[in-house]
Amino acid sequence: MNSQCDDFFSGRCVLVNGPVIVGAGPSGLAVAAGLKQEGVPLVILERASCIASLWQNRTYDRLKLHLPKQFCELPYAPFPPDFPQYPSKRHFIDYLHSYAARFQIVPRFNESVLSANYDQTCGLWRVKTVSGAAEYICRWLVVATGENAEKVVPEFQGLHDFGGAVMHACDYKSGEFYRGKKVLVVGCGNSGMEVSLDLCHHHAFPSMVVRSSVHVLPREILGKSTFELGVSLMKWMPIWVVDKILLAAARLILGNIEKYGLKRPSVGPLQLKNTQGKTPVLDIGTLPRIRNGDIKIVPGIKRFLQGGVELVDGQLLEIDSVILATGYSSNVPSWLKENEFFSKDGFPNSPFPNGWKGKGGLYAVGFTRRGLSGASVDAIKVAQDIIKIWKTETKQKHHSVKVL
């Protein structure tokens, strides 16, 4: 054995006779379930103390899935039949817990990955964690940390002078704490819309910053899920025709939203989703509150002031608190030491459906910009690919992990 491979054994190494999966969210669990059914040994590393930490720790209380449950279930296990059409946050978390138990998936919690390097000489991945307790050595590495690993907090002039409470939407739980307060919600995606609606329900006074264009669609059209309708129509029509149909229906149901300050993009909602990953907003009751003035639409921010904000149109607003619904980003570039498969923004360079497999046993799940359904498609592919190779190249062992 050469000196480079000797380095593997300079400290405590965990040799994994299967893949290391980074992330115990829905994507990581889905891959693990596929592998477990075929007896493939694996290790899941999760930086938090629970599965699906984004859902459990970084979502607001009244959250519901935006799409019907059949589009959100993971492979091999449908939702219980008694779940509602649009499961709540609690429903979904319960489903994930039962999913992990069913397939006997036991992640290693509080294990944040510091770095993952591919050793060309030995043809193995070396995965180091922040705790430094061990280095995991594996033939395959599955990146399942997802699109929403880190919150995005833009820099705003004067924010430190504002003086009021500022939080990211991932830390927002309920509008109960904002009763009677003037709150600036920065961002008009699904999170910004739903946080603004929740604030209204708790008798706060939200103003929502709409800096760019946004597609708002009804959640249902003639009693059928808008998403489901779009998927069905795309089997028979080109995407631009489906976009025109959806926008015509949205105009009939929602009216002209541009007069309220919500400008639509020039590219249709499905095409925009496919090309840029921008998800249209599915309205669950926010638009009526915008129409009656309960939610005020304001333009972009110029700077923050003591107890207020100056907008780009010169308008001054008095506010008590700020909630940043400014989205999330991938954190893959901070720990994965490779520069071919993933781009600088932490997404596979090859778009869906070809962004699931790289070189040297590297895989990605949960980066399709197509939600849980896209993640499930990739999870099945990854599991099947590893199973095929594992069965032909690796001898079955009694123990999945050998500790030196």
C-alpha positions in Angstrom: 0.0 0.0 0.0 1.4 3.4 -0.9 2.0 6.2 1.5 -1.1 8.2 0.3 -3.4 5.2 1.2 -1.4 4.8 4.4 -2.7 8.2 5.4 -6.2 6.7 5.7 -5.1 4.8 8.8 -3.2 7.6 10.6 -6.3 8.2 12.8 -9.6 6.6 13.7 -11.2 5.6 10.4 -14.7 4.2 9.8 -14.7 2.1 6.7 -18.2 2.0 5.2 -19.0 -0.9 3.0 -21.6 1.2 1.2 -22.4 4.8 0.7 -22.1 7.7 3.1 -25.2 9.9 2.7 -24.8 13.5 3.8 -28.2 14.8 5.1 -31.2 13.2 6.8 -33.9 15.2 5.2 -36.5 13.7 2.8 -33.9 13.2 0.1 -31.4 11.4 2.2 -34.2 9.2 3.8 -35.5 8.3 0.3 -32.1 7.1 -0.9 -31.5 5.2 2.4 -34.9 3.4 2.1 -34.1 2.2 -1.4 -30.7 0.8 -0.3 -32.0 -0.7 3.0 -34.6 -2.8 1.1 -31.7 -4.5 -0.8 -29.5 -4.9 2.3 -26.9 -2.3 1.2 -25.0 -1.0 4.3 -24.8 2.8 4.6 -24.1 5.6 7.0 -26.2 8.9 7.1 -24.5 11.9 8.6 -26.8 14.7 9.8 -25.6 17.9 11.3 -28.8 18.5 13.3 -30.1 16.4 16.2 -33.1 15.1 14.2 -34.3 14.0 10.8 -35.7 16.7 8.5 -34.4 19.5 10.6 -35.6 22.1 8.0 -39.2 20.9 8.5 -38.9 20.4 12.3 -36.9 23.5 13.3 -37.1 26.1 10.5 -40.7 26.3 9.4 -43.7 28.2 10.8 -46.4 26.5 12.7 -49.3 26.9 10.2 -47.3 25.6 7.2 -49.0 23.1 4.9 -47.7 21.4 1.8 -48.5 23.5 -1.2 -49.1 20.5 -3.5 -51.5 17.5 -3.1 -50.1 14.7 -1.0 -49.6 12.3 -4.0 -46.9 14.7 -5.3 -45.1 14.9 -2.0 -44.8 11.3 -0.8 -41.4 9.5 -0.8 -40.7 6.3 -2.7 -41.9 3.0 -1.4 -44.4 4.4 1.2 -47.5 6.5 0.4 -49.1 8.9 2.9 -51.7 7.3 5.2 -55.1 7.4 3.5 -56.6 9.4 6.3 -54.2 12.4 5.8 -55.8 15.5 4.2 -55.2 16.4 0.6 -52.7 19.1 1.7 -50.9 17.7 4.8 -49.8 20.0 7.6 -46.3 20.4 8.9 -47.1 18.0 11.7 -48.6 15.4 9.4 -45.5 15.5 7.2 -43.1 15.3 10.1 -45.0 12.3 11.5 -44.9 10.7 8.1 -41.1 11.1 7.9 -40.6 9.6 11.4 -42.7 6.6 10.5 -40.8 6.3 7.1 -37.4 6.2 8.9 -38.8 3.7 11.4 -40.3 1.5 8.7 -37.0 1.2 6.8 -34.9 1.1 10.0 -33.0 4.3 9.1 -30.8 5.5 12.0 -28.7 8.6 11.0 -25.7 9.7 13.0 -26.9 13.0 14.4 -24.9 16.1 15.3 -22.3 15.1 12.7 -21.6 18.1 10.5 -19.4 17.4 7.5 -16.3 19.6 7.4 -15.0 18.2 4.1 -15.4 15.4 1.6 -12.4 14.6 -0.7 -12.0 12.0 -3.4 -8.7 10.2 -3.2 -7.8 9.4 -6.8 -5.1 6.9 -5.8 -7.3 4.7 -3.7 -10.6 5.5 -5.5 -12.3 6.3 -2.2 -14.0 9.2 -0.6 -12.7 10.7 2.7 -15.4 12.4 4.7 -14.3 14.4 7.8 -16.8 15.8 10.3 -16.5 18.9 12.4 -16.4 16.8 15.6 -13.2 15.2 14.3 -14.1 11.9 16.1 -13.5 9.9 12.9 -12.9 10.0 9.2 -15.4 8.1 7.1 -14.0 6.2 4.1 -16.4 5.1 1.5 -16.8 4.0 -2.1 -19.9 6.2 -2.8 -20.9 9.6 -1.5 -24.5 10.8 -1.7 -25.0 14.6 -1.3 -28.5 15.1 0.1 -28.1 18.4 1.9 -30.6 20.0 -0.5 -31.3 23.4 -1.9 -32.3 25.0 1.4 -29.3 24.2 3.7 -28.4 27.8 4.6 -30.6 30.9 5.0 -29.8 33.8 2.7 -29.5 37.2 4.5 -28.9 40.1 2.1 -27.0 43.2 3.3 -29.1 46.3 3.7 -27.8 49.8 4.3 -28.6 51.0 7.8 -30.0 47.7 9.1 -27.8 47.9 12.2 -29.3 51.3 12.9 -32.9 50.1 12.7 -33.2 49.1 16.3 -36.2 46.7 16.0 -36.3 42.9 15.9 -35.0 41.4 12.7 -35.3 37.7 11.9 -35.1 35.3 8.9 -38.3 33.5 8.0 -36.7 30.2 9.0 -36.9 31.4 12.6 -40.5 32.6 12.4 -43.0 30.4 14.1 -46.2 32.4 14.6 -47.6 35.9 14.2 -48.8 35.7 17.8 -45.7 37.6 18.9 -46.4 40.4 16.5 -50.0 41.3 17.5 -50.5 45.0 16.9 -47.0 45.5 15.4 -46.0 47.0 12.0 -44.0 44.3 10.3 -41.9 44.6 7.1 -41.8 41.2 5.3 -38.9 41.2 2.8 -39.7 38.8 -0.1 -42.8 37.8 -2.0 -42.3 34.1 -2.6 -44.5 31.4 -1.0 -42.8 32.1 2.4 -43.2 35.8 2.2 -46.9 35.5 1.2 -47.7 33.0 3.9 -45.9 34.8 6.7 -47.8 38.0 5.7 -51.0 36.1 5.8 -50.2 34.6 9.2 -49.4 38.0 10.5 -52.8 39.2 9.4 -54.5 36.3 11.2 -52.8 37.4 14.4 -53.8 41.1 13.9 -50.4 42.5 13.0 -49.9 45.0 10.2 -47.6 43.6 7.5 -46.1 45.4 4.6 -44.6 43.1 2.0 -41.6 44.1 -0.2 -42.1 43.1 -3.8 -38.8 44.0 -5.6 -39.2 41.9 -8.7 -41.9 40.2 -10.7 -43.8 37.1 -9.4 -46.3 34.6 -10.7 -49.3 34.1 -8.4 -51.6 31.2 -9.3 -54.6 29.8 -7.5 -53.9 26.6 -5.6 -56.8 25.0 -7.3 -58.6 25.5 -10.6 -62.2 24.1 -10.8 -61.5 21.9 -7.8 -58.4 20.4 -9.2 -54.8 21.2 -8.0 -53.2 23.7 -10.3 -49.9 21.8 -10.2 -51.7 18.5 -11.1 -53.6 20.2 -13.9 -50.3 21.6 -15.3 -48.6 18.2 -15.2 -51.6 16.6 -16.9 -51.7 19.2 -19.7 -48.0 19.0 -20.4 -48.5 15.4 -21.5 -50.5 16.7 -24.4 -49.3 20.2 -25.0 -46.1 22.2 -25.2 -45.2 24.0 -22.0 -45.8 27.5 -23.4 -49.4 26.6 -24.3 -50.0 25.2 -20.8 -48.5 28.4 -19.3 -51.1 30.4 -21.3 -53.9 28.3 -20.1 -52.8 28.6 -16.4 -52.4 32.3 -16.7 -55.8 32.8 -18.3 -57.4 30.7 -15.5 -55.4 32.7 -12.9 -56.7 36.0 -14.4 -60.3 34.7 -14.3 -60.0 33.5 -10.7 -57.6 36.0 -9.1 -58.3 39.1 -11.3 -55.6 41.5 -12.4 -53.0 41.3 -9.7 -50.7 43.9 -11.2 -52.9 46.7 -10.0 -52.0 45.7 -6.5 -48.2 46.0 -7.2 -47.6 42.3 -8.2 -46.1 42.4 -11.6 -46.0 39.1 -13.5 -42.8 37.9 -15.3 -42.7 37.9 -19.1 -41.9 34.2 -19.0 -44.7 31.8 -18.1 -44.8 30.1 -14.6 -43.9 26.6 -15.7 -41.2 27.7 -18.1 -39.7 30.0 -15.5 -39.7 27.1 -13.0 -38.0 24.8 -15.5 -35.3 27.3 -16.7 -34.6 29.3 -13.5 -36.0 27.2 -10.7 -38.3 30.0 -9.6 -41.4 28.5 -8.0 -44.8 30.3 -8.7 -46.7 31.3 -5.6 -49.8 29.2 -5.0 -52.3 31.5 -3.2 -53.9 30.2 -0.1 -55.7 33.4 0.9 -53.1 36.1 0.8 -54.4 37.9 -2.3 -57.8 38.8 -0.7 -55.9 40.3 2.3 -53.8 42.3 -0.2 -56.9 43.5 -2.0 -58.6 44.7 1.1 -55.5 46.5 2.3 -54.6 44.2 5.3 -51.3 43.5 3.6 -49.6 46.5 2.0 -47.4 46.0 -1.1 -44.3 48.2 -1.1 -41.3 48.4 -3.6 -37.7 47.7 -2.9 -35.7 48.9 0.1 -33.2 51.8 -0.2 -32.1 51.8 3.4 -33.2 51.3 7.0 -33.5 54.1 9.5 -34.1 54.2 13.2 -37.5 52.6 13.6 -38.3 52.6 9.9 -37.3 52.1 6.3 -36.8 54.3 3.2 -38.1 52.6 0.0 -36.7 53.1 -3.5 -39.6 55.4 -4.4 -38.7 57.7 -1.5 -41.6 56.5 0.7 -40.8 56.3 4.5 -42.4 53.6 6.6 -42.5 53.3 10.3 -42.0 49.6 11.3 -41.5 47.7 14.5 -40.0 44.5 13.1 -38.5 42.9 10.0 -38.9 39.4 8.7 -36.5 38.3 5.9 -38.3 35.9 3.6 -35.2 36.0 1.4 -34.8 32.4 0.7 -32.1 29.7 1.1 -29.0 28.4 -0.6 -27.1 25.2 -1.0 -24.0 24.8 1.2 -22.3 22.1 -0.9 -19.3 24.3 -2.1 -18.3 24.9 1.6 -17.5 21.2 2.2 -17.4 19.2 -1.0 -14.0 19.5 -2.5 -14.7 18.9 -6.2 -15.3 21.3 -9.0 -16.8 19.4 -11.9 -20.2 18.1 -10.9 -21.4 20.9 -8.7 -21.4 24.6 -9.8 -20.3 27.5 -7.6 -23.8 28.0 -6.4 -24.0 24.5 -5.1 -26.2 22.9 -7.7 -25.3 20.1 -10.2 -24.1 21.6 -13.5 -26.3 19.2 -15.4 -30.0 20.1 -15.1 -32.8 17.7 -14.2 -33.1 14.8 -15.1 -29.4 14.4 -15.5 -28.0 16.0 -12.3 -28.0 12.9 -10.1 -24.7 11.2 -10.9 -21.2 12.5 -11.1 -17.8 10.8 -11.3 -16.0 8.6 -8.8 -19.1 7.4 -7.0 -20.6 10.9 -6.4 -24.3 11.3 -6.4 -26.8 14.2 -5.7 -30.4 14.1 -4.5 -32.7 17.0 -3.8 -31.2 19.6 -6.2 -33.8 19.4 -9.0 -35.7 22.6 -8.1 -38.8 20.4 -8.5 -39.6 19.8 -4.8 -40.3 16.4 -3.3 -41.4 14.8 -6.5 -38.1 15.6 -8.2 -36.1 14.5 -5.2 -38.0 11.1 -5.2 -37.2 10.5 -8.9 -33.5 11.1 -8.3 -33.5 9.1 -5.0 -34.8 6.0 -6.9 -32.1 6.4 -9.6 -29.3 6.8 -7.1 -30.4 3.8 -5.0 -30.8 1.6 -8.0 -27.4 2.6 -9.4 -25.6 1.9 -6.1 -27.4 -1.4 -5.6 -26.4 -2.6 -9.0 -22.7 -1.8 -8.5 -22.7 -3.0 -4.9 -24.1 -6.3 -5.8 -21.5 -6.9 -8.6 -18.4 -5.3 -7.0 -18.8 -5.7 -3.3 -19.1 -8.9 -1.4 -21.9 -9.1 1.1 -20.7 -8.6 4.7 -22.3 -9.2 8.0 -21.4 -5.7 9.3 -22.0 -2.5 7.5 -19.2 -0.6 9.3 -15.8 -1.7 10.5 -14.0 0.5 13.0 -10.2 0.5 13.0 
